[in-house]
Amino acid sequence: MSPTLFRIKGYRFYFLSNEENRMHVHIICADGEAKFWLEPIVSMATYHKLNAKN
């Protein structure tokens, strides 16, 4: 199960509760997806098919 935190302009922000302990958020849209670490600082962990225009 992946609870949605919120949706805005075609982007869905969600998390996977059973994935890992380090706080992070997944973001998905029609063009691709990304994962951002929230601690110790906000940083991009992974991405697929996204670019600076997204």
Buried (B, 14 or more C-beta within 10 A) or exposed (E): EEEEEEEEEEBBBBBEEEEEEEEBBBBBBEEEBBBBBEEEEEEEEEBEEBEEEB
